Amino acid sequence: MYPCTQLHSVITKNTYVRKILLNKTNVMHHRWKGETIQHSLKRHEHFLASQLGLKPGQKVLDIGCGIGGPLREISRFSYTSITGLNNNEYQISRAKVLNQIAGVERTCDLVKADFMNMPFPDNSFDAAYAIEATCHASDVVACYKEIYRVLKPGQCFAAYEWCMTDAFDPNNNEHQRIKAEIELGNGLPDIRLTKQCIEALKKAGFEVVWERDLALDSPVPWYLHMDTSRFSLSNFRLTAIGRFFTRNMVTALEKIGIAPMGSRRVHDFLEKAAEGLVAGGKKEIFTPLYFFVAWKPLPKTE
């Protein structure tokens, strides 16, 4: 085993290697036939904003914002002010630069903090969302409770979660192997079933407005761009040949000292993670597209 802290250390030590490794996979998404990946990402972000019913001037929280791609898109689409929460210093600094380039630095703020212990007063935000972020929480009930705390009563929280589906059989060795590959390569704790997410939301105090695995409705399989059995010029680096070149490049960079020691090993873990994601998608035991909207009830009146 290779501890997640060591994986993170190797990736973050070198900017060039960081770009090679962290760009290995795109955000998983529902995609229509003939639709580009970038167009589908924008549509997903607009869909999330519409499901939250965002209105101009509202104060919104992006939990685990990464380098802020959805944050900028949703802010411009909905004319809202968005605070992005992230505990990664590099990603925050990168997001600030990109916010300035996009001209949204006045409406998009970044805060370095843990989403399990957010530095905001109770009832601070008009809406909250998380995109493939809260799946990293080791205690999802505590995570959802913290989101519930900072959200204003009568407002909603929406999220895309990575989950195992009802088709997952914990007694099936192949299913368990695929699940372990996804967890290890993506730094995840025990991946939850979709129904466990709903149970956790209710325990946190939320009322579930609606939920669905959007992968079920996707005309183009969400894992298609990672499937090495297909050749694609548009996503060459994710094909078998592209991965071969990347693997050897990382090995060479590590040998001559440009890449930190362990980079090749990290690359191999990410390769395994991609294989696990594709296998999980093909067997329909894993989804990165479990979407829900949950409401924080208004206080009861006497």
Secondary structure, 3 states (H helix, E strand, C coil): CCCHHHHHHHHHHCHHHHHHHHCCCCCCCCECCCCCHHHHHHHHHHHHHHHHCCCCCCEEEEECCCCCHHHHHHHHHHCCEEEEEECCHHHHHHHHHHHHHHCCCCCEEEEECCCCCCCCCCCCEEEEEEECCHHHCCCHHHHHHHHHHHEEEEEEEEEEEEEECCCCCCCCHHHHHHHHHHHHHHCCCCCCEHHHHHHHHHHHCCEEEEEEEHHHHCCECCCHHHCCCCCCCCCHHHCHHHHHHHHHHHHHHHHCCCCCCCHHHHHHHHHHHHHHHHHHHHCCCEEEEEEEEEECCCCCCC
